[in-house]
Amino acid sequence: MKNLLSYPLLIPLALFLGLAPVHPQPHLVEKLGMLMEGALKKPIDIFDLAWHTWPFALLIVRLGKDAKRTK
């Protein structure tokens, strides 16, 4: 499991899914904007936000676990 959540895998995955597609703007930026405006109502948009966010969530969990281990 440790290799599955390794930084060399999580960082590129988070950047790839977080920034895809690049043109006209990344989905993550678009969906977060919709969330802030209150326009995130369609199930596909909610799924899209979750899909583009999960690698960042795993990366944050990994960083938190490593921070606890070093204390």
mmCIF file as Biopython writes it, N, C-alpha, C and O atoms, coordinates in Angstrom:
data_model
#
loop_
_atom_site.group_PDB
_atom_site.id
_atom_site.type_symbol
_atom_site.label_atom_id
_atom_site.label_alt_id
_atom_site.label_comp_id
_atom_site.label_asym_id
_atom_site.label_entity_id
_atom_site.label_seq_id
_atom_site.pdbx_PDB_ins_code
_atom_site.Cartn_x
_atom_site.Cartn_y
_atom_site.Cartn_z
_atom_site.occupancy
_atom_site.B_iso_or_equiv
_atom_site.auth_seq_id
_atom_site.auth_asym_id
_atom_site.pdbx_PDB_model_num
ATOM 1   N N  . MET A ? 1  ? 0.828   -1.197 0.000   1.0 0.0 1  A 1 
ATOM 2   C CA . MET A ? 1  ? 0.000   0.000  0.000   1.0 0.0 1  A 1 
ATOM 3   C C  . MET A ? 1  ? 0.868   1.254  0.000   1.0 0.0 1  A 1 
ATOM 4   O O  . MET A ? 1  ? 0.482   2.275  -0.569  1.0 0.0 1  A 1 
ATOM 5   N N  . LYS A ? 2  ? 2.032   1.185  0.631   1.0 0.0 2  A 1 
ATOM 6   C CA . LYS A ? 2  ? 2.891   2.356  0.700   1.0 0.0 2  A 1 
ATOM 7   C C  . LYS A ? 2  ? 3.331   2.793  -0.690  1.0 0.0 2  A 1 
ATOM 8   O O  . LYS A ? 2  ? 3.372   3.991  -0.970  1.0 0.0 2  A 1 
ATOM 9   N N  . ASN A ? 3  ? 3.659   1.848  -1.564  1.0 0.0 3  A 1 
ATOM 10  C CA . ASN A ? 3  ? 4.064   2.198  -2.925  1.0 0.0 3  A 1 
ATOM 11  C C  . ASN A ? 3  ? 2.911   2.792  -3.721  1.0 0.0 3  A 1 
ATOM 12  O O  . ASN A ? 3  ? 3.125   3.611  -4.615  1.0 0.0 3  A 1 
ATOM 13  N N  . LEU A ? 4  ? 1.691   2.380  -3.398  1.0 0.0 4  A 1 
ATOM 14  C CA . LEU A ? 4  ? 0.519   2.883  -4.096  1.0 0.0 4  A 1 
ATOM 15  C C  . LEU A ? 4  ? 0.304   4.361  -3.804  1.0 0.0 4  A 1 
ATOM 16  O O  . LEU A ? 4  ? -0.182  5.096  -4.663  1.0 0.0 4  A 1 
ATOM 17  N N  . LEU A ? 5  ? 0.657   4.801  -2.607  1.0 0.0 5  A 1 
ATOM 18  C CA . LEU A ? 5  ? 0.485   6.201  -2.230  1.0 0.0 5  A 1 
ATOM 19  C C  . LEU A ? 5  ? 1.823   6.927  -2.164  1.0 0.0 5  A 1 
ATOM 20  O O  . LEU A ? 5  ? 2.020   7.785  -1.303  1.0 0.0 5  A 1 
ATOM 21  N N  . SER A ? 6  ? 2.732   6.597  -3.050  1.0 0.0 6  A 1 
ATOM 22  C CA . SER A ? 6  ? 4.048   7.224  -3.045  1.0 0.0 6  A 1 
ATOM 23  C C  . SER A ? 6  ? 3.978   8.579  -3.748  1.0 0.0 6  A 1 
ATOM 24  O O  . SER A ? 6  ? 3.145   8.803  -4.626  1.0 0.0 6  A 1 
ATOM 25  N N  . TYR A ? 7  ? 4.865   9.462  -3.343  1.0 0.0 7  A 1 
ATOM 26  C CA . TYR A ? 7  ? 4.901   10.799 -3.935  1.0 0.0 7  A 1 
ATOM 27  C C  . TYR A ? 7  ? 5.162   10.784 -5.437  1.0 0.0 7  A 1 
ATOM 28  O O  . TYR A ? 7  ? 4.534   11.555 -6.163  1.0 0.0 7  A 1 
ATOM 29  N N  . PRO A ? 8  ? 6.071   9.928  -5.935  1.0 0.0 8  A 1 
ATOM 30  C CA . PRO A ? 8  ? 6.289   9.917  -7.392  1.0 0.0 8  A 1 
ATOM 31  C C  . PRO A ? 8  ? 5.045   9.538  -8.196  1.0 0.0 8  A 1 
ATOM 32  O O  . PRO A ? 8  ? 4.970   9.841  -9.387  1.0 0.0 8  A 1 
ATOM 33  N N  . LEU A ? 9  ? 4.083   8.890  -7.574  1.0 0.0 9  A 1 
ATOM 34  C CA . LEU A ? 9  ? 2.827   8.582  -8.248  1.0 0.0 9  A 1 
ATOM 35  C C  . LEU A ? 9  ? 1.785   9.669  -7.987  1.0 0.0 9  A 1 
ATOM 36  O O  . LEU A ? 9  ? 1.103   10.104 -8.915  1.0 0.0 9  A 1 
ATOM 37  N N  . LEU A ? 10 ? 1.655   10.108 -6.744  1.0 0.0 10 A 1 
ATOM 38  C CA . LEU A ? 10 ? 0.601   11.048 -6.378  1.0 0.0 10 A 1 
ATOM 39  C C  . LEU A ? 10 ? 0.778   12.442 -6.974  1.0 0.0 10 A 1 
ATOM 40  O O  . LEU A ? 10 ? -0.200  13.047 -7.413  1.0 0.0 10 A 1 
ATOM 41  N N  . ILE A ? 11 ? 1.991   12.958 -7.000  1.0 0.0 11 A 1 
ATOM 42  C CA . ILE A ? 11 ? 2.201   14.320 -7.487  1.0 0.0 11 A 1 
ATOM 43  C C  . ILE A ? 11 ? 1.868   14.448 -8.975  1.0 0.0 11 A 1 
ATOM 44  O O  . ILE A ? 11 ? 1.103   15.340 -9.340  1.0 0.0 11 A 1 
ATOM 45  N N  . PRO A ? 12 ? 2.412   13.593 -9.849  1.0 0.0 12 A 1 
ATOM 46  C CA . PRO A ? 12 ? 2.023   13.719 -11.265 1.0 0.0 12 A 1 
ATOM 47  C C  . PRO A ? 12 ? 0.535   13.450 -11.501 1.0 0.0 12 A 1 
ATOM 48  O O  . PRO A ? 12 ? -0.085  14.088 -12.352 1.0 0.0 12 A 1 
ATOM 49  N N  . LEU A ? 13 ? -0.035  12.511 -10.754 1.0 0.0 13 A 1 
ATOM 50  C CA . LEU A ? 13 ? -1.452  12.217 -10.901 1.0 0.0 13 A 1 
ATOM 51  C C  . LEU A ? 13 ? -2.301  13.427 -10.521 1.0 0.0 13 A 1 
ATOM 52  O O  . LEU A ? 13 ? -3.252  13.766 -11.226 1.0 0.0 13 A 1 
ATOM 53  N N  . ALA A ? 14 ? -1.961  14.075 -9.413  1.0 0.0 14 A 1 
ATOM 54  C CA . ALA A ? 14 ? -2.696  15.261 -8.975  1.0 0.0 14 A 1 
ATOM 55  C C  . ALA A ? 14 ? -2.554  16.385 -9.994  1.0 0.0 14 A 1 
ATOM 56  O O  . ALA A ? 14 ? -3.532  17.060 -10.313 1.0 0.0 14 A 1 
ATOM 57  N N  . LEU A ? 15 ? -1.357  16.587 -10.501 1.0 0.0 15 A 1 
ATOM 58  C CA . LEU A ? 15 ? -1.162  17.646 -11.496 1.0 0.0 15 A 1 
ATOM 59  C C  . LEU A ? 15 ? -1.889  17.326 -12.801 1.0 0.0 15 A 1 
ATOM 60  O O  . LEU A ? 15 ? -2.505  18.207 -13.401 1.0 0.0 15 A 1 
ATOM 61  N N  . PHE A ? 16 ? -1.819  16.084 -13.235 1.0 0.0 16 A 1 
ATOM 62  C CA . PHE A ? 16 ? -2.462  15.695 -14.489 1.0 0.0 16 A 1 
ATOM 63  C C  . PHE A ? 16 ? -3.980  15.842 -14.397 1.0 0.0 16 A 1 
ATOM 64  O O  . PHE A ? 16 ? -4.595  16.482 -15.249 1.0 0.0 16 A 1 
ATOM 65  N N  . LEU A ? 17 ? -4.584  15.251 -13.365 1.0 0.0 17 A 1 
ATOM 66  C CA . LEU A ? 17 ? -6.038  15.322 -13.246 1.0 0.0 17 A 1 
ATOM 67  C C  . LEU A ? 17 ? -6.514  16.709 -12.812 1.0 0.0 17 A 1 
ATOM 68  O O  . LEU A ? 17 ? -7.608  17.135 -13.182 1.0 0.0 17 A 1 
ATOM 69  N N  . GLY A ? 18 ? -5.701  17.406 -12.035 1.0 0.0 18 A 1 
ATOM 70  C CA . GLY A ? 18 ? -6.092  18.733 -11.587 1.0 0.0 18 A 1 
ATOM 71  C C  . GLY A ? 18 ? -6.044  19.765 -12.691 1.0 0.0 18 A 1 
ATOM 72  O O  . GLY A ? 18 ? -6.818  20.722 -12.679 1.0 0.0 18 A 1 
ATOM 73  N N  . LEU A ? 19 ? -5.157  19.590 -13.636 1.0 0.0 19 A 1 
ATOM 74  C CA . LEU A ? 19 ? -4.990  20.579 -14.701 1.0 0.0 19 A 1 
ATOM 75  C C  . LEU A ? 19 ? -5.619  20.163 -16.027 1.0 0.0 19 A 1 
ATOM 76  O O  . LEU A ? 19 ? -5.628  20.950 -16.974 1.0 0.0 19 A 1 
ATOM 77  N N  . ALA A ? 20 ? -6.138  18.959 -16.113 1.0 0.0 20 A 1 
ATOM 78  C CA . ALA A ? 20 ? -6.725  18.493 -17.371 1.0 0.0 20 A 1 
ATOM 79  C C  . ALA A ? 20 ? -8.171  18.959 -17.495 1.0 0.0 20 A 1 
ATOM 80  O O  . ALA A ? 20 ? -8.843  19.031 -16.466 1.0 0.0 20 A 1 
ATOM 81  N N  . PRO A ? 21 ? -8.672  19.263 -18.604 1.0 0.0 21 A 1 
ATOM 82  C CA . PRO A ? 21 ? -7.961  19.694 -19.799 1.0 0.0 21 A 1 
ATOM 83  C C  . PRO A ? 21 ? -7.466  21.124 -19.621 1.0 0.0 21 A 1 
ATOM 84  O O  . PRO A ? 21 ? -8.093  21.917 -18.919 1.0 0.0 21 A 1 
ATOM 85  N N  . VAL A ? 22 ? -6.376  21.444 -20.234 1.0 0.0 22 A 1 
ATOM 86  C CA . VAL A ? 22 ? -5.742  22.740 -20.033 1.0 0.0 22 A 1 
ATOM 87  C C  . VAL A ? 22 ? -6.511  23.863 -20.738 1.0 0.0 22 A 1 
ATOM 88  O O  . VAL A ? 22 ? -6.565  24.988 -20.241 1.0 0.0 22 A 1 
ATOM 89  N N  . HIS A ? 23 ? -7.096  23.558 -21.881 1.0 0.0 23 A 1 
ATOM 90  C CA . HIS A ? 23 ? -7.765  24.609 -22.655 1.0 0.0 23 A 1 
ATOM 91  C C  . HIS A ? 23 ? -9.262  24.414 -22.638 1.0 0.0 23 A 1 
ATOM 92  O O  . HIS A ? 23 ? -9.658  23.269 -22.854 1.0 0.0 23 A 1 
ATOM 93  N N  . PRO A ? 24 ? -10.122 25.331 -22.421 1.0 0.0 24 A 1 
ATOM 94  C CA . PRO A ? 24 ? -9.883  26.747 -22.186 1.0 0.0 24 A 1 
ATOM 95  C C  . PRO A ? 24 ? -9.446  27.052 -20.753 1.0 0.0 24 A 1 
ATOM 96  O O  . PRO A ? 24 ? -8.737  28.031 -20.523 1.0 0.0 24 A 1 
ATOM 97  N N  . GLN A ? 25 ? -9.855  26.238 -19.799 1.0 0.0 25 A 1 
ATOM 98  C CA . GLN A ? 25 ? -9.339  26.339 -18.427 1.0 0.0 25 A 1 
ATOM 99  C C  . GLN A ? 25 ? -9.473  24.976 -17.776 1.0 0.0 25 A 1 
ATOM 100 O O  . GLN A ? 25 ? -10.345 24.195 -18.158 1.0 0.0 25 A 1 
ATOM 101 N N  . PRO A ? 26 ? -8.626  24.672 -16.800 1.0 0.0 26 A 1 
ATOM 102 C CA . PRO A ? 26 ? -8.704  23.359 -16.148 1.0 0.0 26 A 1 
ATOM 103 C C  . PRO A ? 26 ? -10.082 23.124 -15.525 1.0 0.0 26 A 1 
ATOM 104 O O  . PRO A ? 26 ? -10.702 24.050 -15.002 1.0 0.0 26 A 1 
ATOM 105 N N  . HIS A ? 27 ? -10.551 21.880 -15.588 1.0 0.0 27 A 1 
ATOM 106 C CA . HIS A ? 27 ? -11.851 21.539 -15.027 1.0 0.0 27 A 1 
ATOM 107 C C  . HIS A ? 27 ? -11.926 21.881 -13.544 1.0 0.0 27 A 1 
ATOM 108 O O  . HIS A ? 27 ? -12.954 22.354 -13.059 1.0 0.0 27 A 1 
ATOM 109 N N  . LEU A ? 28 ? -10.849 21.645 -12.839 1.0 0.0 28 A 1 
ATOM 110 C CA . LEU A ? 28 ? -10.855 21.908 -11.403 1.0 0.0 28 A 1 
ATOM 111 C C  . LEU A ? 28 ? -11.107 23.384 -11.127 1.0 0.0 28 A 1 
ATOM 112 O O  . LEU A ? 28 ? -11.876 23.720 -10.226 1.0 0.0 28 A 1 
ATOM 113 N N  . VAL A ? 29 ? -10.481 24.258 -11.877 1.0 0.0 29 A 1 
ATOM 114 C CA . VAL A ? 29 ? -10.696 25.703 -11.717 1.0 0.0 29 A 1 
ATOM 115 C C  . VAL A ? 29 ? -12.136 26.053 -12.068 1.0 0.0 29 A 1 
ATOM 116 O O  . VAL A ? 29 ? -12.789 26.816 -11.357 1.0 0.0 29 A 1 
ATOM 117 N N  . GLU A ? 30 ? -12.622 25.492 -13.166 1.0 0.0 30 A 1 
ATOM 118 C CA . GLU A ? 30 ? -13.994 25.755 -13.606 1.0 0.0 30 A 1 
ATOM 119 C C  . GLU A ? 30 ? -15.007 25.294 -12.561 1.0 0.0 30 A 1 
ATOM 120 O O  . GLU A ? 30 ? -15.921 26.039 -12.208 1.0 0.0 30 A 1 
ATOM 121 N N  . LYS A ? 31 ? -14.846 24.069 -12.067 1.0 0.0 31 A 1 
ATOM 122 C CA . LYS A ? 31 ? -15.814 23.517 -11.111 1.0 0.0 31 A 1 
ATOM 123 C C  . LYS A ? 31 ? -15.739 24.211 -9.758  1.0 0.0 31 A 1 
ATOM 124 O O  . LYS A ? 31 ? -16.766 24.399 -9.106  1.0 0.0 31 A 1 
ATOM 125 N N  . LEU A ? 32 ? -14.543 24.595 -9.328  1.0 0.0 32 A 1 
ATOM 126 C CA . LEU A ? 32 ? -14.439 25.347 -8.068  1.0 0.0 32 A 1 
ATOM 127 C C  . LEU A ? 32 ? -15.092 26.719 -8.210  1.0 0.0 32 A 1 
ATOM 128 O O  . LEU A ? 32 ? -15.715 27.209 -7.268  1.0 0.0 32 A 1 
ATOM 129 N N  . GLY A ? 33 ? -14.955 27.337 -9.375  1.0 0.0 33 A 1 
ATOM 130 C CA . GLY A ? 33 ? -15.649 28.599 -9.640  1.0 0.0 33 A 1 
ATOM 131 C C  . GLY A ? 33 ? -17.150 28.424 -9.592  1.0 0.0 33 A 1 
ATOM 132 O O  . GLY A ? 33 ? -17.862 29.246 -9.016  1.0 0.0 33 A 1 
ATOM 133 N N  . MET A ? 34 ? -17.633 27.347 -10.199 1.0 0.0 34 A 1 
ATOM 134 C CA . MET A ? 34 ? -19.070 27.059 -10.152 1.0 0.0 34 A 1 
ATOM 135 C C  . MET A ? 34 ? -19.533 26.826 -8.721  1.0 0.0 34 A 1 
ATOM 136 O O  . MET A ? 34 ? -20.617 27.270 -8.342  1.0 0.0 34 A 1 
ATOM 137 N N  . LEU A ? 35 ? -18.724 26.137 -7.923  1.0 0.0 35 A 1 
ATOM 138 C CA . LEU A ? 35 ? -19.063 25.880 -6.527  1.0 0.0 35 A 1 
ATOM 139 C C  . LEU A ? 35 ? -19.169 27.192 -5.753  1.0 0.0 35 A 1 
ATOM 140 O O  . LEU A ? 35 ? -20.099 27.376 -4.968  1.0 0.0 35 A 1 
ATOM 141 N N  . MET A ? 36 ? -18.226 28.100 -5.972  1.0 0.0 36 A 1 
ATOM 142 C CA . MET A ? 36 ? -18.247 29.387 -5.277  1.0 0.0 36 A 1 
ATOM 143 C C  . MET A ? 36 ? -19.439 30.246 -5.690  1.0 0.0 36 A 1 
ATOM 144 O O  . MET A ? 36 ? -19.962 31.019 -4.886  1.0 0.0 36 A 1 
ATOM 145 N N  . GLU A ? 37 ? -19.866 30.109 -6.944  1.0 0.0 37 A 1 
ATOM 146 C CA . GLU A ? 37 ? -21.014 30.876 -7.445  1.0 0.0 37 A 1 
ATOM 147 C C  . GLU A ? 37 ? -22.348 30.235 -7.080  1.0 0.0 37 A 1 
ATOM 148 O O  . GLU A ? 37 ? -23.400 30.855 -7.240  1.0 0.0 37 A 1 
ATOM 149 N N  . GLY A ? 38 ? -22.311 29.003 -6.595  1.0 0.0 38 A 1 
ATOM 150 C CA . GLY A ? 38 ? -23.548 28.286 -6.288  1.0 0.0 38 A 1 
ATOM 151 C C  . GLY A ? 38 ? -24.181 27.657 -7.512  1.0 0.0 38 A 1 
ATOM 152 O O  . GLY A ? 38 ? -25.361 27.309 -7.485  1.0 0.0 38 A 1 
ATOM 153 N N  . ALA A ? 39 ? -23.422 27.506 -8.580  1.0 0.0 39 A 1 
ATOM 154 C CA . ALA A ? 39 ? -23.951 26.968 -9.827  1.0 0.0 39 A 1 
ATOM 155 C C  . ALA A ? 39 ? -23.626 25.487 -10.017 1.0 0.0 39 A 1 
ATOM 156 O O  . ALA A ? 39 ? -23.921 24.925 -11.072 1.0 0.0 39 A 1 
ATOM 157 N N  . LEU A ? 40 ? -23.035 24.858 -9.031  1.0 0.0 40 A 1 
ATOM 158 C CA . LEU A ? 40 ? -22.656 23.448 -9.147  1.0 0.0 40 A 1 
ATOM 159 C C  . LEU A ? 40 ? -23.850 22.595 -8.718  1.0 0.0 40 A 1 
ATOM 160 O O  . LEU A ? 40 ? -23.946 22.188 -7.560  1.0 0.0 40 A 1 
ATOM 161 N N  . LYS A ? 41 ? -24.752 22.331 -9.653  1.0 0.0 41 A 1 
ATOM 162 C CA . LYS A ? 41 ? -25.996 21.638 -9.328  1.0 0.0 41 A 1 
ATOM 163 C C  . LYS A ? 41 ? -26.186 20.322 -10.077 1.0 0.0 41 A 1 
ATOM 164 O O  . LYS A ? 41 ? -26.814 19.399 -9.560  1.0 0.0 41 A 1 
ATOM 165 N N  . LYS A ? 42 ? -25.652 20.233 -11.279 1.0 0.0 42 A 1 
ATOM 166 C CA . LYS A ? 42 ? -25.830 19.017 -12.073 1.0 0.0 42 A 1 
ATOM 167 C C  . LYS A ? 42 ? -24.973 17.898 -11.495 1.0 0.0 42 A 1 
ATOM 168 O O  . LYS A ? 42 ? -23.836 18.136 -11.087 1.0 0.0 42 A 1 
ATOM 169 N N  . PRO A ? 43 ? -25.511 16.674 -11.456 1.0 0.0 43 A 1 
ATOM 170 C CA . PRO A ? 43 ? -24.732 15.541 -10.946 1.0 0.0 43 A 1 
ATOM 171 C C  . PRO A ? 43 ? -23.406 15.338 -11.698 1.0 0.0 43 A 1 
ATOM 172 O O  . PRO A ? 43 ? -22.409 14.959 -11.084 1.0 0.0 43 A 1 
ATOM 173 N N  . ILE A ? 44 ? -23.383 15.580 -12.995 1.0 0.0 44 A 1 
ATOM 174 C CA . ILE A ? 44 ? -22.145 15.385 -13.755 1.0 0.0 44 A 1 
ATOM 175 C C  . ILE A ? 44 ? -21.085 16.396 -13.323 1.0 0.0 44 A 1 
ATOM 176 O O  . ILE A ? 44 ? -19.897 16.073 -13.301 1.0 0.0 44 A 1 
ATOM 177 N N  . ASP A ? 45 ? -21.500 17.611 -12.981 1.0 0.0 45 A 1 
ATOM 178 C CA . ASP A ? 45 ? -20.551 18.621 -12.523 1.0 0.0 45 A 1 
ATOM 179 C C  . ASP A ? 45 ? -20.000 18.275 -11.142 1.0 0.0 45 A 1 
ATOM 180 O O  . ASP A ? 45 ? -18.818 18.487 -10.871 1.0 0.0 45 A 1 
ATOM 181 N N  . ILE A ? 46 ? -20.851 17.747 -10.276 1.0 0.0 46 A 1 
ATOM 182 C CA . ILE A ? 46 ? -20.419 17.340 -8.935  1.0 0.0 46 A 1 
ATOM 183 C C  . ILE A ? 46 ? -19.443 16.164 -9.046  1.0 0.0 46 A 1 
ATOM 184 O O  . ILE A ? 46 ? -18.419 16.130 -8.364  1.0 0.0 46 A 1 
ATOM 185 N N  . PHE A ? 47 ? -19.772 15.203 -9.911  1.0 0.0 47 A 1 
ATOM 186 C CA . PHE A ? 47 ? -18.863 14.077 -10.143 1.0 0.0 47 A 1 
ATOM 187 C C  . PHE A ? 47 ? -17.536 14.562 -10.717 1.0 0.0 47 A 1 
ATOM 188 O O  . PHE A ? 47 ? -16.471 14.097 -10.310 1.0 0.0 47 A 1 
ATOM 189 N N  . ASP A ? 48 ? -17.601 15.488 -11.654 1.0 0.0 48 A 1 
ATOM 190 C CA . ASP A ? 48 ? -16.397 16.022 -12.286 1.0 0.0 48 A 1 
ATOM 191 C C  . ASP A ? 48 ? -15.502 16.714 -11.256 1.0 0.0 48 A 1 
ATOM 192 O O  . ASP A ? 48 ? -14.281 16.567 -11.303 1.0 0.0 48 A 1 
ATOM 193 N N  . LEU A ? 49 ? -16.093 17.463 -10.333 1.0 0.0 49 A 1 
ATOM 194 C CA . LEU A ? 49 ? -15.317 18.093 -9.271  1.0 0.0 49 A 1 
ATOM 195 C C  . LEU A ? 49 ? -14.655 17.028 -8.396  1.0 0.0 49 A 1 
ATOM 196 O O  . LEU A ? 49 ? -13.475 17.141 -8.063  1.0 0.0 49 A 1 
ATOM 197 N N  . ALA A ? 50 ? -15.406 16.002 -8.027  1.0 0.0 50 A 1 
ATOM 198 C CA . ALA A ? 50 ? -14.840 14.923 -7.206  1.0 0.0 50 A 1 
ATOM 199 C C  . ALA A ? 50 ? -13.727 14.198 -7.960  1.0 0.0 50 A 1 
ATOM 200 O O  . ALA A ? 50 ? -12.696 13.867 -7.375  1.0 0.0 50 A 1 
ATOM 201 N N  . TRP A ? 51 ? -13.929 13.951 -9.247  1.0 0.0 51 A 1 
ATOM 202 C CA . TRP A ? 51 ? -12.940 13.227 -10.046 1.0 0.0 51 A 1 
ATOM 203 C C  . TRP A ? 51 ? -11.622 13.986 -10.148 1.0 0.0 51 A 1 
ATOM 204 O O  . TRP A ? 51 ? -10.550 13.386 -10.068 1.0 0.0 51 A 1 
ATOM 205 N N  . HIS A ? 52 ? -11.698 15.288 -10.323 1.0 0.0 52 A 1 
ATOM 206 C CA . HIS A ? 52 ? -10.484 16.076 -10.483 1.0 0.0 52 A 1 
ATOM 207 C C  . HIS A ? 52 ? -9.855  16.455 -9.144  1.0 0.0 52 A 1 
ATOM 208 O O  . HIS A ? 52 ? -8.741  16.977 -9.117  1.0 0.0 52 A 1 
ATOM 209 N N  . THR A ? 53 ? -10.551 16.202 -8.034  1.0 0.0 53 A 1 
ATOM 210 C CA . THR A ? 53 ? -10.059 16.578 -6.706  1.0 0.0 53 A 1 
ATOM 211 C C  . THR A ? 53 ? -9.445  15.409 -5.937  1.0 0.0 53 A 1 
ATOM 212 O O  . THR A ? 53 ? -8.580  15.635 -5.091  1.0 0.0 53 A 1 
ATOM 213 N N  . TRP A ? 54 ? -9.858  14.175 -6.198  1.0 0.0 54 A 1 
ATOM 214 C CA . TRP A ? 54 ? -9.421  13.051 -5.345  1.0 0.0 54 A 1 
ATOM 215 C C  . TRP A ? 54 ? -7.909  12.867 -5.274  1.0 0.0 54 A 1 
ATOM 216 O O  . TRP A ? 54 ? -7.415  12.503 -4.207  1.0 0.0 54 A 1 
ATOM 217 N N  . PRO A ? 55 ? -7.134  13.098 -6.350  1.0 0.0 55 A 1 
ATOM 218 C CA . PRO A ? 55 ? -5.684  12.929 -6.177  1.0 0.0 55 A 1 
ATOM 219 C C  . PRO A ? 55 ? -5.094  13.945 -5.192  1.0 0.0 55 A 1 
ATOM 220 O O  . PRO A ? 55 ? -4.162  13.628 -4.453  1.0 0.0 55 A 1 
ATOM 221 N N  . PHE A ? 56 ? -5.640  15.166 -5.186  1.0 0.0 56 A 1 
ATOM 222 C CA . PHE A ? 56 ? -5.164  16.168 -4.231  1.0 0.0 56 A 1 
ATOM 223 C C  . PHE A ? 56 ? -5.513  15.749 -2.802  1.0 0.0 56 A 1 
ATOM 224 O O  . PHE A ? 56 ? -4.723  15.955 -1.880  1.0 0.0 56 A 1 
ATOM 225 N N  . ALA A ? 57 ? -6.693  15.163 -2.621  1.0 0.0 57 A 1 
ATOM 226 C CA . ALA A ? 57 ? -7.097  14.689 -1.292  1.0 0.0 57 A 1 
ATOM 227 C C  . ALA A ? 57 ? -6.145  13.591 -0.810  1.0 0.0 57 A 1 
ATOM 228 O O  . ALA A ? 57 ? -5.725  13.609 0.347   1.0 0.0 57 A 1 
ATOM 229 N N  . LEU A ? 58 ? -5.802  12.647 -1.671  1.0 0.0 58 A 1 
ATOM 230 C CA . LEU A ? 58 ? -4.861  11.592 -1.294  1.0 0.0 58 A 1 
ATOM 231 C C  . LEU A ? 58 ? -3.481  12.169 -0.975  1.0 0.0 58 A 1 
ATOM 232 O O  . LEU A ? 58 ? -2.818  11.720 -0.040  1.0 0.0 58 A 1 
ATOM 233 N N  . LEU A ? 59 ? -3.057  13.150 -1.742  1.0 0.0 59 A 1 
ATOM 234 C CA . LEU A ? 59 ? -1.766  13.792 -1.500  1.0 0.0 59 A 1 
ATOM 235 C C  . LEU A ? 59 ? -1.765  14.499 -0.147  1.0 0.0 59 A 1 
ATOM 236 O O  . LEU A ? 59 ? -0.770  14.441 0.575   1.0 0.0 59 A 1 
ATOM 237 N N  . ILE A ? 60 ? -2.855  15.158 0.204   1.0 0.0 60 A 1 
ATOM 238 C CA . ILE A ? 60 ? -2.960  15.820 1.507   1.0 0.0 60 A 1 
ATOM 239 C C  . ILE A ? 60 ? -2.945  14.804 2.644   1.0 0.0 60 A 1 
ATOM 240 O O  . ILE A ? 60 ? -2.312  15.029 3.676   1.0 0.0 60 A 1 
ATOM 241 N N  . VAL A ? 61 ? -3.643  13.683 2.453   1.0 0.0 61 A 1 
ATOM 242 C CA . VAL A ? 61 ? -3.630  12.615 3.464   1.0 0.0 61 A 1 
ATOM 243 C C  . VAL A ? 61 ? -2.215  12.087 3.650   1.0 0.0 61 A 1 
ATOM 244 O O  . VAL A ? 61 ? -1.763  11.888 4.778   1.0 0.0 61 A 1 
ATOM 245 N N  . ARG A ? 62 ? -1.525  11.864 2.554   1.0 0.0 62 A 1 
ATOM 246 C CA . ARG A ? 62 ? -0.141  11.357 2.629   1.0 0.0 62 A 1 
ATOM 247 C C  . ARG A ? 62 ? 0.773   12.358 3.334   1.0 0.0 62 A 1 
ATOM 248 O O  . ARG A ? 62 ? 1.591   11.971 4.169   1.0 0.0 62 A 1 
ATOM 249 N N  . LEU A ? 63 ? 0.639   13.636 3.004   1.0 0.0 63 A 1 
ATOM 250 C CA . LEU A ? 63 ? 1.446   14.666 3.662   1.0 0.0 63 A 1 
ATOM 251 C C  . LEU A ? 63 ? 1.150   14.717 5.167   1.0 0.0 63 A 1 
ATOM 252 O O  . LEU A ? 63 ? 2.062   14.875 5.979   1.0 0.0 63 A 1 
ATOM 253 N N  . GLY A ? 64 ? -0.113  14.584 5.525   1.0 0.0 64 A 1 
ATOM 254 C CA . GLY A ? 64 ? -0.500  14.581 6.935   1.0 0.0 64 A 1 
ATOM 255 C C  . GLY A ? 64 ? 0.085   13.406 7.687   1.0 0.0 64 A 1 
ATOM 256 O O  . GLY A ? 64 ? 0.573   13.562 8.807   1.0 0.0 64 A 1 
ATOM 257 N N  . LYS A ? 65 ? 0.039   12.235 7.084   1.0 0.0 65 A 1 
ATOM 258 C CA . LYS A ? 65 ? 0.606   11.048 7.731   1.0 0.0 65 A 1 
ATOM 259 C C  . LYS A ? 65 ? 2.112   11.174 7.895   1.0 0.0 65 A 1 
ATOM 260 O O  . LYS A ? 65 ? 2.663   10.786 8.925   1.0 0.0 65 A 1 
ATOM 261 N N  . ASP A ? 66 ? 2.781   11.717 6.880   1.0 0.0 66 A 1 
ATOM 262 C CA . ASP A ? 66 ? 4.232   11.904 6.981   1.0 0.0 66 A 1 
ATOM 263 C C  . ASP A ? 66 ? 4.583   12.949 8.024   1.0 0.0 66 A 1 
ATOM 264 O O  . ASP A ? 66 ? 5.590   12.813 8.719   1.0 0.0 66 A 1 
ATOM 265 N N  . ALA A ? 67 ? 3.768   13.990 8.143   1.0 0.0 67 A 1 
ATOM 266 C CA . ALA A ? 67 ? 4.012   15.031 9.143   1.0 0.0 67 A 1 
ATOM 267 C C  . ALA A ? 67 ? 3.856   14.468 10.556  1.0 0.0 67 A 1 
ATOM 268 O O  . ALA A ? 67 ? 4.632   14.810 11.448  1.0 0.0 67 A 1 
ATOM 269 N N  . LYS A ? 68 ? 2.861   13.614 10.761  1.0 0.0 68 A 1 
ATOM 270 C CA . LYS A ? 68 ? 2.674   12.980 12.078  1.0 0.0 68 A 1 
ATOM 271 C C  . LYS A ? 68 ? 3.836   12.072 12.427  1.0 0.0 68 A 1 
ATOM 272 O O  . LYS A ? 68 ? 4.266   12.006 13.579  1.0 0.0 68 A 1 
ATOM 273 N N  . ARG A ? 69 ? 4.342   11.369 11.419  1.0 0.0 69 A 1 
ATOM 274 C CA . ARG A ? 69 ? 5.432   10.417 11.637  1.0 0.0 69 A 1 
ATOM 275 C C  . ARG A ? 69 ? 6.728   11.125 12.044  1.0 0.0 69 A 1 
ATOM 276 O O  . ARG A ? 69 ? 7.526   10.563 12.794  1.0 0.0 69 A 1 
ATOM 277 N N  . THR A ? 70 ? 6.941   12.338 11.563  1.0 0.0 70 A 1 
ATOM 278 C CA . THR A ? 70 ? 8.188   13.043 11.861  1.0 0.0 70 A 1 
ATOM 279 C C  . THR A ? 70 ? 8.158   13.745 13.202  1.0 0.0 70 A 1 
ATOM 280 O O  . THR A ? 70 ? 9.203   14.193 13.672  1.0 0.0 70 A 1 
ATOM 281 N N  . LYS A ? 71 ? 7.008   13.858 13.833  1.0 0.0 71 A 1 
ATOM 282 C CA . LYS A ? 71 ? 6.920   14.544 15.140  1.0 0.0 71 A 1 
ATOM 283 C C  . LYS A ? 71 ? 7.324   13.657 16.265  1.0 0.0 71 A 1 
ATOM 284 O O  . LYS A ? 71 ? 7.306   14.079 17.422  1.0 0.0 71 A 1 
#
